[in-house]
Amino acid sequence: MKSSVRDMFEIAARISEPRTDDDYIKNYWFGCVGIRGADDVMVVSKNLSVNLYIPENRHDPLKIYQKIASTHAESRVLKKMSTGGNLYVARISKGPFLKNGEYKYLMARPCNMCEQAIKSKKVERVYYTVSNKQFGIFYPKQNRDVVCDY
């Protein structure tokens, strides 16, 4: 049974939800689902972050830290996938969910670094969230995007 694009975004969103106190510092979360080959094997991941402590002032005992995404969800999924297949990337807002309990989706188009990795793995299509009313499809072979309504 084939899953819909919205179903895959829902899985990616659930994967991206915060699990630790460090996750709650972020304003949004990314999740990615990869479907490889005809046998529909699913690979999932979320962004991983690290803490970087930056002293504001050498004489100030307080330290400010900043969250830095060390690994994007797409690149983590691509490491586990063979060539080909499709990716589904969702970015959800930290803010309140919609009134009906749905996630609030944000733009999740892959960055240039992930785009290059996607092309090298010969991924056929990358579906990404744009909003709760639209999603995008990136075609790596043609290097073009299409935005669609649900």
Steps between C-alpha positions, in 0.01 A plus 500: 500500500640838399501775762401855415741792514312637802539165681875507442522859628309391811757226565789744443336751737458237773865400459608864539312568823720597795615215721749675728522833682758615245248444219255745658739794449449490123223702332424222251586137434585304184424137424568295190364174363674316218330232292748295305439261217198306389478317832403826678760476777463802728793688657431783747702762685492848651751782534767451765635802683797576718556769760766758433587709804607853414615718789350844456776654703814333633440656841133410503435172682178450304532323170268534207449198284362462156344195338669397178355232277787262445324256270198567282223242498532449123871420516442253785237317297715503185785327689266208566345483152622338185472702179161602363177530692314802634539729801227672702622793710280674758572806713261567785462813706565509872205733533148387571355225287199580285156495662423156363819363660700482178864596482578847367723431199769742383725520190736202499677511165843333531804730528770509229721251686216248535394565141844392378486185713151428363628530143799276568270230644281528189182562700205522263286755686511699823163597643518782755255699707427860400196566720192312615338570163795437267799273452791510261662240281867530408608304193880460534560374143330803347610733782150647529230548762123485477265624773167314529182534703390206714 
